[in-house]
Amino acid sequence: MLTFYSADSRLRQARTELHDGTLVAPFECPERVDLVLKQLRLSGLGEIRAPSAYGLAPVLAVHDKDYVTFLANCWEAWLAAGHEGEAIPNIWPARRMRGDHIPHAISGQLGYYALAAETSISAGTFEAAMASKDVALGAVEYTLQTGEPSFGLCRPPGHHAAYDQFGGYCFFNNAAIAAQRALESGKRRVAILDVDFHHGNGTQQIFYRRDDVLFISLHGDPEVTFPYYLGYADEGGEGKGEGFNINYPLPHGTSVATWMATLEQALAKIQAAGCELLIVSLGVDIFENDPISAFTFTSEDFTNLGQRLAQAGLPSVFLMEGGYAVDEIGVNVSNVLHGFEQGVENGSEQS
């Protein structure tokens, strides 16, 4: 399987994350991709290729122009305002406040465009986000052209990034950008299957009123899990999008057997919807030892996951989301991708 990766993803090297009331080193760090790359090479998955530069047009196809401009200028504006440390929001246009005005001050803009306070903006953030969406676009273009599966080692991740909001370590929604590119290339309907422990609230928001993208997410129950305010089972889409947004919130400690049974339901929905491409938002933070998650996958279970995803029988693109810098992250990603290849081979032999 061909992997796309950009060294520019390392340009974001944030130092600050607000976690459990303490400022800590971010869980989302460059070492994540180092661990994945090392294992992909050791396992012989295939070529690792740098993507082309696709510019801002694909970003603007799913994100607000003013939001993109904010991200491009935020770090310089933060420094120019004389702030010390990294840019972290500390006020929002919350209930009882105006939500229709973007303040001139960068501190106010941060709160307007942020959905949470854990994600700082630092030097290199915008450049890394641009590289990450290029990785996603490189992967989807390859699969569109060849029909072969691909893996985009995206960093920063993307599924929490909404039309005009960042947070959850995400700035541009890589899966949404890739899906939009596939639609513009002639696909009638695309499935985005999000298997990250956390709900892909940004992907849901972008496509919630559309029927050309089927969004399905298996994730920790938002009653007790970030992002808390989206990801419930009764969120089914609106207007043309009714029925094309499907959430499967699952309780902490959900067994692998229960999770896999839920996945079978999701795959049946994808088949019934007549989707022509599968984009997997691949979060391996469903691992039992992930530091900020609460599911029970072992490394061996990820191979089974990949095999089951092959049952969809669709051209498939895997895009990296969560899964943090534990030693096993590389093994877990590699196991999914090798498992998928095994599933495709077994399916070909049976047919």
Stockholm file with secondary structure:
# STOCKHOLM 1.0

chainA/1-351         MLTFYSADSRLRQARTELHDGTLVAPFECPERVDLVLKQLRLSGLGEIRAPSAYGLAPVLAVHDKDYVTFLANCWEAWLAAGHEGEAIPNIWPARRMRGDHIPHAISGQLGYYALAAETSISAGTFEAAMASKDVALGAVEYTLQTGEPSFGLCRPPGHHAAYDQFGGYCFFNNAAIAAQRALESGKRRVAILDVDFHHGNGTQQIFYRRDDVLFISLHGDPEVTFPYYLGYADEGGEGKGEGFNINYPLPHGTSVATWMATLEQALAKIQAAGCELLIVSLGVDIFENDPISAFTFTSEDFTNLGQRLAQAGLPSVFLMEGGYAVDEIGVNVSNVLHGFEQGVENGSEQS
#=GR chainA/1-351 SS CEEECCGGGGGCCCCCEEETTEEECCSSCTHHHHHHHHHHHHHTCCCEECCCCCCSHHHHTTSCHHHHHHHHHHHHHHHHTTCCSCBCCCCCCCTTSCCSCCCSSHHHHHHHHBSCSSCCBCTTHHHHHHHHHHHHHHHHHHHHHHCCCEEECCSSCCTTCBTTBBBTTBSSCHHHHHHHHHHHTTCSCEEEEECSSSCCHHHHHHHTTCSSEEEEEEEECTTTSTTCSSCCTTCCCCGGGTTSEEEEEECTTCCHHHHHHHHHHHHHHHHHTTCSEEEEEECCTTBTTCTTCCCCBCHHHHHHHHHHHGGGCSCEEEEECCCCSSTTHHHHHHHHHHHHHHHHHHHHHHC
#=GC SS_cons         CEEECCGGGGGCCCCCEEETTEEECCSSCTHHHHHHHHHHHHHTCCCEECCCCCCSHHHHTTSCHHHHHHHHHHHHHHHHTTCCSCBCCCCCCCTTSCCSCCCSSHHHHHHHHBSCSSCCBCTTHHHHHHHHHHHHHHHHHHHHHHCCCEEECCSSCCTTCBTTBBBTTBSSCHHHHHHHHHHHTTCSCEEEEECSSSCCHHHHHHHTTCSSEEEEEEEECTTTSTTCSSCCTTCCCCGGGTTSEEEEEECTTCCHHHHHHHHHHHHHHHHHTTCSEEEEEECCTTBTTCTTCCCCBCHHHHHHHHHHHGGGCSCEEEEECCCCSSTTHHHHHHHHHHHHHHHHHHHHHHC
//
